[in-house]
Amino acid sequence: MDKVNWGILGTARIAEQQLIPAMQSAVNAHLLGVASRNETQANAYAQHNGIERAYGSYAQLLADPDIDAVYIPLPNDLHAEWTLQAAQAGKHVLCEKPAALNAAQAREMVQACAAHDVVFMEAFMYPFHPQWDRVRELLNSGELGELKIVHANFSYPLENPADIRWHPQMGGGSLYDVGCYCVHVARSLADNAPTVEVQGIAQFMEDGVVDKSFTGAFKFANGLLAHFDCSFEAADRQFVEIVGSRGSIQVLYPFRPDMGTPTLIVHGPSGEHRETFPTTDMYKLQVEHFGDCVQSQQTPRNTGEDSIRNMEHIDALYTAAGRQS
């Protein structure tokens, strides 16, 4: 196929703001359709965003033989259900983060996609930004010595009490929403080494399920220590610090570099310097990478096994923090 024909399940804001422009500009993508549980809403959304086809149900989109792949930006509690449905329909799946509500769901999703020979990828877009290629280059150069500590944070004030991110049955909570990035980057920088210790402390809502703020720590088998915090109550902030035995890197906009000027502050044996990066559409790069994987049957950069491992760590954090089941 010259281009991957995409369908979107749902009319989420992230799709309209980020993924639709990415799909419409990616060299190997064609955004063909969007589905909603409300046909009128689907038609209006499609017309507003220049999408050819609208469907009054998710199942109707999955039944369209012209659709090759689907993007799933549905609430967290629906990720597993519709990934399984998409796999059974033979559609490749780009699923919003977090992949699922727990590792068991993630494992079922990944296995279903493998069984039906379709690509599955969790939509962590930040690794596709060039600043992370540069971070890897600096780490691999040995200039900073042996990696010792990673600190990450991601927070923003979520002031609307009706937002689904506060909803216990829909997979609400700051760890699911933004802490998953911190977990992912820590594991990535640890080169997916086994975790030997997990600590978690949360400020839960009265239901004991949805975390307003969360702080966690990992000790990896290779000696790396990582700690993070995330919150729906704290001010807008995102930051990653990577500390080696001979130097460090501060990543000022690690997860949403589109919200500022992507900058690395590098402290090394020869002193300190800053590196900035031009505006880059990491969502477009993600869509093109996924399309390449579909067209050439490659394994995605964000593998299904990685999604399972990320959810295992989130499960362990919630257990450590005493989350109510």
PEGI-V736806 format. One line per field, one symbol per residue. ss: DSSP state (2 for helix, 1 for strand, 0 for the rest). phi: phi as a letter, one per 40 degrees, with the letter a starting at -180 (. if undefined). A space follows every 10 residues. Layout:
BEGIN
ss = ???
phi = ???
END
This chain:
BEGIN
ss = 0001111110 0022222222 2222200011 1111100022 2222222220 0011100222 2200000011 1100022222 2222222200 0111100000 0022222222 2222200001 1100022202 2222222222 2000001111 1111100000 0002220222 0002222222 2222222220 0000111111 1111000000 1111111111 0000111111 1000001111 1111000111 1000002220 0011111100 1111110000 0222222222 2222220000 0002222222 2222222222 20000
phi = .cbccbbbch bccccccbcc dcccbccbbb ccabbbcbcc ccccccccbg bcbbbcaccc ccccccccab bbbcddcbdc dccccccccg bcbbbdccda cacccdcccc ccccccfbcb accccccccd ccccdccccc cgccgccbbb bbaaaacbcc cccccccccb gchccccbcd cccccccccc ffcdcbabba bbbccccgbc ccaabaabbc ccgcbbaaaa acbccdaaab bbbbcbiabb bcbcbbccca cdabbbbbdc hbabbbbcdb cccccccccc cccccbfccc dccccccccc ccccdccccc cgccc
END
